[in-house]
Amino acid sequence: RVLALELDGARRVPGVVAVLTAADVPENSTGPVFHDEEVLASQVVKYVGQPVVLIAAATREALDAAKKLVRVDVEPLPPVLTIEDAIAAKQFIGPTRKIARGDVAAGLASSDHRLS
């Protein structure tokens, strides 16, 4: 869980153009089909390596200096490592989806042939 971010030092580095968090990005979600994956973690980091801060800088040196000044205060949460643990904790990758089209019962009832 992200408790606090200290970004002022990074913002003051000469050559740094922007230091952004999830709160600064109007469309902070992406995904190949559904846009349901956070690009920048907002309140909870969901996986190891998920970005929390985005830094834009004019040079690699400015970027490296700014990265060293970012402080992220986190509270460790218990890991969810199995499907069974995720179900028990009701922690899922995304919202529950149901894909349905037409009236299945009517279609089966009017079918000339059925395979079971």
N, C-alpha and C positions, 0 to 999 in steps of 0.2 A: 504494500500500500504506500503510495507516495504521500508523505506527510508535509514536506516543504521543498521548495526549490530556491536556490540562491544563484541568481543570474546576473546581478549588477556588475560584478567584476568582469565577466565575459563581455557584457555589452560595452564596457569602457575600453576594451582593447582597440587600439588604432587599426583600422582596416576591417573591423567587423561591421557588416552591413545590417544584419538582423539576428536576433536570438528569439526563437519562437517556441511556444508550448502549445499543447492541444487547445487551450483557451484562445489562442491567436489565429487558429486555422478554422475558417468557417465550414469547410467540408473536410472533416478529419476522418473520413472513412473511405475504404477501398475494398475491392474484392472482385474476383473474376465474373461472378454472376450477381450476387447481392452485395451491395456496399455496406458490409456489416463488420469489417475489421478496422479497428482504430490504427491510424498511421502512427500518431504520437500517443503514448500512454497518457491518460488523464488522471484518474484516481488510483487505478490498480495496474501494475505492470503484469501483463498476462503471460509472458514467456520471456525466457532469458534472451537478452539482446534486443528486446523491443525498445525502439527509440523513445526518449522522454523529452528531449530538446533537439531542435534543429538550429544549426548555426550556419549562417551564410557570411563568408568573408572574402575579401579581395585577394588574399594570398594564403598559401598553405601555412606559412609561418603564423599569420594572424589567427587562423583557424586552430592550429595546435595550441597557441597561447590561450585562446579563449576556452578551449575544451578543458584545460587544466584548472580553470577558475570556476567551472560549474560545480555546484554542490547539490546533490540529490539526497534528501533525508527520507529513508524508507523504513517501514515496519515490515519485517518478514511475516509472511502468511504461511499456513501449512500447505505443502504442495499437494496437488491433485494429480496423481500419476497413473491412475487406471480408470477405465470406463466405469467400473463399479463405484469407485470413489466419487467420480463426477456426478453420477446419478444420485448417490446418497446425499451429496452436498448441493444438488440442483445447480451445478455449475456447468454450463454448456458452452460450446464454442459460439453459438449464435442463437437467435430466437427459434422456437419450435415452428416448423413449417409443415403445412399439409398441402400436397399437390392433388387436386381433384378436378375432374372434368366430366360433365354429363351425369346421368342418373344410372349408376351401376346396377342397381336392383332391377330397374325397368329393362335395361339392356340384356341382362341375363335371362329375365323372364321371357323376353321376346326372341331370344336366340334360337335358331334352328338347331344348332349344335353347341355343345359345351364339352370342354375337356377338363377332367379332374385328375 
